[in-house]
Amino acid sequence: MSKRAVLEVIALGVEDAVAAQAGGADRLELVTDMAADGLTPTVATVAAIRAAVDIDVRVMLRLADGFAAGEVDRLVDTAGEMRAAGAEEFVLGFLDAEGDVDLVAVERVAGALRGCRWTFHRAIDRAADRAAVRKRLADFPGLDTYLTAGSADGVSDGLPTLLAEAERCGEPGYGQQILVGGGLRLDHVPVLREAGIDGFHIGGAARPSGWDGPVSVDAVAEWRRVLDHV
């Protein structure tokens, strides 16, 4: 019997966070500016959400669109500010110009988290060699999750990769949880669950009126029902 699936919902503010928790989300990914695919939110937003909900919250550490780290000193400072505001879990991931993992940036930013748990986000789907990313980060402190669609083009294209990686669960570099997100649809769930995948991440799917509208309690609840009963 597979364990209960984790449902993570993107939240942009307190209203989203409260709705996601009411719908049955296990965890939030807290970001701002979805036009840039999710950047670091404000300290005030982090503090307000920590006060409003009691589910886990992973805070994005990303200062600009794309997957380059940019100003690493600023990222390190931001990580410290977020921890001071109550953040305990994070999301990050940086590539260099060749599409390899930017190990220096990851080491510095993850080091500033001082043991907090974190997700390496969809930068893995843009990497030149995703297996090499996993190998280089295999035993990295705090890294417990990869957010991935299996492909830069989304879950429908990435399904074979996701299923192949699930088969390797427990091998070096494949011990982290696979959190599937990026064009994820309800009809993808049965085959992913059958493969033993137990992490699911939704953004637009939680917002029937689009990114300009809030998270819908009913939409999140539908995902919760499907994940629990598939």
N, C-alpha and C positions, 0 to 999 in steps of 0.2 A: 504494500500500500504506500503510494507516494505521500510525502508530507504535504501539509497545507501550503498552497502556493502563496508567495508574497506578491501583493499588488501595490505597486508604487505609482503615485499620481503626481504629475507636475503641478506645482502651485506657484502662483505669481503674487499672492497676498493672503491676508487673513481669511477673507471670504472663501477663497478656493480651499484653503486648508481645512476650515470647519466643514465645508461640504464634502470634501474627500474623506475625512474621518467619519462623518455621518453615513456615507455610502459604503463604508467597510474597507477603506484603504488601510494598508499596514504601515505605509511609509510615504513621505512626501519627498520629491526632488524640488528644492526651492531655487527658483531662478528669476531673472527679469529679462525683458527684451527678447521675446521669441522670434522677432524679425532677424536677430543675429544668432538664432538657435540656442538661446539661453546663456545669459551672462550672470555674474555675481550680483546678488540682490544687495540692498542696503542693510546696514547693521540694525537699523530701526525695524525693518521688516522681519529680520531674523528674530529679534527679541519679542516682537508682537506675536509672531506665530508660535514661538516656544511657549508663550503665556496662554495662547488660545487653544492649543491641542496637546494631547499627550501621546500621540504616535511618534515614531521616529521621523526625523527630518534630516535629509542630506542636502547640504548647501553647496551650490556650484561655485567653483573657484576658476573663473575664466573671465578675462578682462576685455576681450575683443573677439569679433567673428573670426572663424578659422581655427586652426589647431596649433599654431605657434604659441609658445608661452608668452612672448612679449616681455614685459617688465617683471622679471622674476622677483626683484626686491619688493616691488609693489604687491605681488601675489603673496609673498611671505608675510608682509605686514598685514595684508587683508585677512589671511588665515588666522593670524593672532587676534585681530579685532573680532572676527566671527566667533572664535572660541571664547573670548571674553564676554560676548553677547549671549552665550549659552549654546552655541552650535557644538555638536559632539560627533557628527558624521558629515562626510564631504564627498564631492564629485570633482574629479579633475582628469586631465589627460593631455599630453603635449607631444607633438611630433616635430622633427626637424625638417629642413627643406627637402631632404631626400625621402621623407615618409617613414623614417625610423623613429622609434620612441626617443624623445629628448630626455635622456636619463638624468642629465645634470639638473634640468628644471624639475623633473618629477622628484628627484632626491631632495632638493631644497624645499619644495613646497610640502611634500609629504613629511619631511623632517620637522617642519613647523607645526604639524598636526599632533606631534608628540604621542603617537600611538593610537590616535582616533581611527576608526574604521572609515574606509573610503572606496568609492567606485571609480574604476578607469572607464571613462565614458566612450562615446561612439567614435572617438579618434581611432580606435582599433579598426573600425570599418574603412578608414581612409589610409591605413598603414600600407606600406609597400609589401610587408610580409607579416601577417597577423600572428603566425606561429612564432616568429622571432620576437615580437612584442611580448607574448606570453612567456617565452623562455627567459627573456631578460628581466621580467618582473616577477618571476616564479615565486620567490620567497620574500617579496617586498613587504616591509612592515605595514600593517594596517589594511593592505589591499585585500578585500574579500569578495569583490564583485566586478564583473565586466558587463557594462551596458552595451548591447550590440544587436544589430539587425542581421548580422551575418554578411551584410553587403552594404556598400554606400547607397545603394538604390532601394533599400528597405527589405522588410522581412520576406515578402513574397519571393524576391530574388535570392535572399540569403538563407532560406530554409535548409538547403542541403549542407551548407557550412555549419549552421547551428546544430543540426542533428549529428553531424560528424564530430563536432566539438563535445557535444553531450556524451557521445560514446567514449570519449577519452577522459571523462571525469575521474579524478584521482591521480592521473599521470602528472609528472612534474610540469608546472605551468597551466594545468587544467583543474586545479583544486578550488578555484574561486567559483562563486555562484554565477551562472549565466542569467542575466536579467535582460529579457528580450524586449526591445523597444525600437521604434522607427518604422512607422507604417504598419504597426501591429493591428490585426483585426480579430474579432471574436472567432471567425472560422479558422484561424491559425491555431487556436488553443488546443484542440484535441490531439493533433499530431505532435505538438510540442510537449504536452503533458505525458503522452504515451512514451516519449523519448526520455522522460524523467526530468525535464526542465521545470523548474518551480519558481521562476522569477519573471514577473510581467510588469511592464512600464508603459503607462499611457499618458498622452497629453491631449491632443486634439480629440481623441475618442471619448474623453470625459467632458467635452464641451460641445453640445449639439448645435450651439449658435456660433461656433468658431472661436478663434483666439480673442476676439473682442468681447466675448461673453464669459460668464463665470463657469467654474466646474459645476456640473449637475449631480446632485445626490443620486438621482435615479439612474443616470448613466454609469456612475461608479458602482452602484448596487447591482446593476445588470452584469458587469464584469465580475463582481464578487460571486454572484450566483453561478455563473458559468464556470469560473475557476474551481468553485467548491463542489460542483456536481458533474463535471465532465467525466 
